[in-house]
């Protein structure tokens, strides 16, 4: 499916029926990374409509010559919500960079967002992040060779768990990495911060929230995400040992259980 705004053609796909769940991937990947992470979970449940998008400059989304900053990306996503979701309550799920965009949407639509899941969320620009020392568990290095360079080295430097099953899952994000418009990624990196204080909400956000981080995440860190829990009274904030920026891949059992528990809380909240 396509959503059009000015010269932008934004690609998205929809799975299931029910309460909309807007899925926002990391940078620079695409919607396939979110499909792989979340469809095994949602495939066992009913009542949720998953909306997977390719954010500007990534995946199958094309155009957007006017998009120069994350304020512009947020403008796109708010227009997308208006057209595709309308006035229905919806959930937000953001991975890494997608977690930053998700918080921008929440800031603008707090009354419409019925719950939010943040997976290793980006907390500002790289230079401002508090990052732990990268640590490696496992000794599998041979299986990184299945990926072309420079991606093989990138996976090895980001992953904490160097085991075959985790390394094999990097195929979930490889396609998106290869499709990304690198010039647009650089421009969004230069103009990263929103023009407003994204986490300064007019009142505490009282809906169910899940924040999942990795103790050894050397890309976005974990400490600063804990500050978000103070702003969300109904937030579960967890730091997973033996996990980094690929926490959902490195600790899949815990991640799946936590996501199911969040969805249970969401369902309860929607009934009340």
C-alpha angles and dihedrals in degrees: 000000000000134000115196128207119166104311094340122109107192117197120217140158133204130218126187133348135269134050108018117246113195108211117205119188132207129266122296100005130084143233093286090074090058093044091054093047100045111025093074086058100041091042088073094051139060133215101053129103110204115209112194117192136187104225120224114293093017141089115346095337111117137190126012099145088168094057106104104145143023088261085066092047089052090051088055093050094047089052089048091053090050093054105033103030101023116182096335119121109254142182127239125217120180131179117202105308087015087061089060092050090045090057089050090055091047090052091055098038108029094146094054100045108092096187142342137217119196118192114195089330122207111245106199129303122339096254090057096052125105103226128190124222111276112248130187128216117191131024104240110128102143095075093062086072090076088076127070122245138294087025096059092058091043092054091048091051095047103039119085097190110061099193130127097250093052095043091051090059092063086085085076090071103027095087092052092049090053094049098049121118099237095196090055091046090054091049093050089047091055092048096037106134120080116241088244135051098269097197096045101099123183089236136001114288105242102189126100113284133182121196115187120188138168121238091222099038103143093179104058102358126215110244099075092049087062089067088065091063088065089060095046110060091193097047127129106205117189134179111202120212116221090030139101135167089328092055095143090055097040095047102025098155093054093041093052092047092049092049092050090049090051090051090050089055091047092053090049091049093049091052094052 
